[in-house]
Amino acid sequence: MIEIKKIDFNTTFSVRHPVLRNGRPIETCFFDGDDLETTTHFGLFFDKNLIGVISIFKNKNSIFSVQNQFQIRGMAVLEDHQGKKLGKKLLDQAEQVIIDQKGNLIWFNARENAVPFYQNSGYEILGDAFEIKEIGIHYLMFKNLRQ
Ligand SMILES: CC(C)(COP(=O)(O)OP(=O)(O)OC[C@H]1O[C@@H](n2cnc3c(N)ncnc32)[C@H](O)[C@@H]1OP(=O)(O)O)[C@@H](O)C(=O)NCCC(=O)NCCS
């Protein structure tokens, strides 16, 4: 059985750590703003086990001029469960919550390997690749929610 529920930021760490911060100290799983009231974290539970996470931050990127922007961070599915459309379920859930909050735009820094996953859901790349220290090559990606 699959269930998506709101979770606390520290609950995300059991997925963030092996998938996004493997081999690094657990403290590196904390993102600035994780504990803000405007930040929402979702977990996907498969047979009651947390196997995927996504976080939504109310955060404006000055590259975009529209108001009410949201940033997605910490999108991760445990390796054994990847490729089963569970990441897409989490991304769809985040998108719906942002639409419900009258968000105009979603943006994030996507790892190079995840770009096709996001393109599959209608996100576009803006600009050139850039390096995030100790993590790797990223692209700025976005989706306009209102045309
Ligand atoms: C990226 C990630 C979240 C995707 O979740 P997932 O559950 O594996 O992906 P899904 O099975 O939901 O994929 C949804 C769609 O995207 C496609 N897709 C996913 N990853 C892809 C890839 N690397 N290349 C091409 N297509 C891909 C799938 O084929 C599927 O397409 P379909 O609906 O047409 O069949 C997951 O693989 C992951 O945690 N990766 C490691 C951490 C990471 O890179 N996180 C993103 C940080 S920005």
The ligand as an SDF file (V2000), in Angstrom:
LIG
                    3D

 48 50  0  0  0  0  0  0  0  0999 V2000
   15.3370   11.1520   -9.3780 C   0  0  0  0  0  0  0  0  0  0  0  0
   14.3940   10.2770   -8.5520 C   0  0  0  0  0  0  0  0  0  0  0  0
   13.7690   11.0940   -7.4580 C   0  0  0  0  0  0  0  0  0  0  0  0
   13.2820    9.7870   -9.5120 C   0  0  0  0  0  0  0  0  0  0  0  0
   12.3560    8.9760   -8.7760 O   0  0  0  0  0  0  0  0  0  0  0  0
   11.9350    7.5450   -9.3560 P   0  0  0  0  0  0  0  0  0  0  0  0
   10.8890    7.0020   -8.4680 O   0  0  0  0  0  0  0  0  0  0  0  0
   13.1730    6.7510   -9.5620 O   0  0  0  0  0  0  0  0  0  0  0  0
   11.3520    7.9740  -10.7930 O   0  0  0  0  0  0  0  0  0  0  0  0
    9.9490    7.5300  -11.4090 P   0  0  0  0  0  0  0  0  0  0  0  0
    9.9380    6.0510  -11.5020 O   0  0  0  0  0  0  0  0  0  0  0  0
    8.8340    8.1790  -10.6580 O   0  0  0  0  0  0  0  0  0  0  0  0
   10.0670    8.1800  -12.8600 O   0  0  0  0  0  0  0  0  0  0  0  0
    9.0200    8.9260  -13.4440 C   0  0  0  0  0  0  0  0  0  0  0  0
    9.2870    9.0780  -14.9160 C   0  0  0  0  0  0  0  0  0  0  0  0
   10.5560    9.6900  -15.1370 O   0  0  0  0  0  0  0  0  0  0  0  0
   11.3900    8.8360  -15.9240 C   0  0  0  0  0  0  0  0  0  0  0  0
   12.7420    8.8620  -15.3910 N   0  0  0  0  0  0  0  0  0  0  0  0
   13.1150    8.7740  -14.1060 C   0  0  0  0  0  0  0  0  0  0  0  0
   14.4610    8.8350  -14.0070 N   0  0  0  0  0  0  0  0  0  0  0  0
   14.9110    8.9260  -15.2710 C   0  0  0  0  0  0  0  0  0  0  0  0
   16.2000    9.0080  -15.8440 C   0  0  0  0  0  0  0  0  0  0  0  0
   17.3010    9.0370  -15.0820 N   0  0  0  0  0  0  0  0  0  0  0  0
   16.3020    9.0890  -17.1820 N   0  0  0  0  0  0  0  0  0  0  0  0
   15.2010    9.0800  -17.9680 C   0  0  0  0  0  0  0  0  0  0  0  0
   13.9600    9.0090  -17.4930 N   0  0  0  0  0  0  0  0  0  0  0  0
   13.8130    8.9340  -16.1550 C   0  0  0  0  0  0  0  0  0  0  0  0
   10.8180    7.4550  -15.7190 C   0  0  0  0  0  0  0  0  0  0  0  0
   11.1420    6.6110  -16.8050 O   0  0  0  0  0  0  0  0  0  0  0  0
    9.3500    7.7220  -15.6350 C   0  0  0  0  0  0  0  0  0  0  0  0
    8.8520    7.9670  -16.9620 O   0  0  0  0  0  0  0  0  0  0  0  0
    7.4610    7.3450  -17.4810 P   0  0  0  0  0  0  0  0  0  0  0  0
    6.4250    7.8840  -16.5390 O   0  0  0  0  0  0  0  0  0  0  0  0
    7.3620    7.8810  -18.8720 O   0  0  0  0  0  0  0  0  0  0  0  0
    7.6600    5.8770  -17.3910 O   0  0  0  0  0  0  0  0  0  0  0  0
   15.0790    9.0310   -7.9320 C   0  0  0  0  0  0  0  0  0  0  0  0
   15.5590    8.2090   -8.9660 O   0  0  0  0  0  0  0  0  0  0  0  0
   16.2110    9.3860   -7.0010 C   0  0  0  0  0  0  0  0  0  0  0  0
   15.9950    9.5390   -5.8000 O   0  0  0  0  0  0  0  0  0  0  0  0
   17.4460    9.5190   -7.5250 N   0  0  0  0  0  0  0  0  0  0  0  0
   18.6230    9.7930   -6.7380 C   0  0  0  0  0  0  0  0  0  0  0  0
   18.5490   11.1390   -6.0190 C   0  0  0  0  0  0  0  0  0  0  0  0
   18.3360   12.2960   -6.9520 C   0  0  0  0  0  0  0  0  0  0  0  0
   19.0030   12.4410   -7.9630 O   0  0  0  0  0  0  0  0  0  0  0  0
   17.3800   13.1600   -6.5700 N   0  0  0  0  0  0  0  0  0  0  0  0
   17.0650   14.3480   -7.3180 C   0  0  0  0  0  0  0  0  0  0  0  0
   17.8770   15.4590   -6.7730 C   0  0  0  0  0  0  0  0  0  0  0  0
   17.6510   16.9440   -7.7360 S   0  0  0  0  0  0  0  0  0  0  0  0
  1  2  1  0
  2  3  1  0
  2  4  1  0
  2 36  1  0
  4  5  1  0
  5  6  1  0
  6  7  2  0
  6  8  1  0
  6  9  1  0
  9 10  1  0
 10 11  2  0
 10 12  1  0
 10 13  1  0
 13 14  1  0
 14 15  1  0
 15 16  1  0
 15 30  1  0
 16 17  1  0
 17 18  1  0
 17 28  1  0
 18 19  1  0
 18 27  1  0
 19 20  2  0
 20 21  1  0
 21 22  1  0
 21 27  2  0
 22 23  1  0
 22 24  2  0
 24 25  1  0
 25 26  2  0
 26 27  1  0
 28 29  1  0
 28 30  1  0
 30 31  1  0
 31 32  1  0
 32 33  2  0
 32 34  1  0
 32 35  1  0
 36 37  1  0
 36 38  1  0
 38 39  2  0
 38 40  1  0
 40 41  1  0
 41 42  1  0
 42 43  1  0
 43 44  2  0
 43 45  1  0
 45 46  1  0
 46 47  1  0
 47 48  1  0
M  END
$$$$
